């Protein structure tokens, strides 16, 4: 037993777990909860927003719909990003936000391509078709017939440009592009450290990702969401409480309330 405990202790040291979350008063996790509790509570609200919107669609969309199926994965990406940032892995936490954004848009991309066994969506799930590239995603969302609400959303809040700029910024962190990312790594040193500026930047990007994913879901599925919230008033009230103001003030969100 002593030998097993020693092996575990060595693994904990090797994996830097003490720096991340095991030291009660001097870990990244402890510093983050102490200094960023308000931001973490705001992040809790953003998690609720994603959960409420996607559960409403899971409830109303047909079984096997891409948006509902991929939500299972994108939800874990949100939680993983939070876990990583609490451990001091800031760049990796930003990279995981990109997964959240991309999977949400991929679900919408396949909204019109999933019903047959030979559909693009099923071929993609089987590994027989490559994932759509980011430019193709945006082109499909904003230039395909039948997606007038997304076109209107783009006209109202420049949604396409907003999503594209956000994606470029997230990609910069993934590929270590830019002085800001390198500064994080230098301040982090060779082990996880609490870096306030890195946490604040991550939270800003997480908020922007929440706004972007919420906007596209509401614009793509207005009637499905409206049908759900007409009989689930408390969840609509909760959504309004936590939804960022950039989304609350849009005309296409206001249509859900009519």
Order of alpha helices (4+ residues) and beta strands (2+ residues): alpha-alpha-alpha-alpha-alpha-alpha-alpha-alpha-alpha-alpha-alpha-alpha-alpha-alpha-alpha
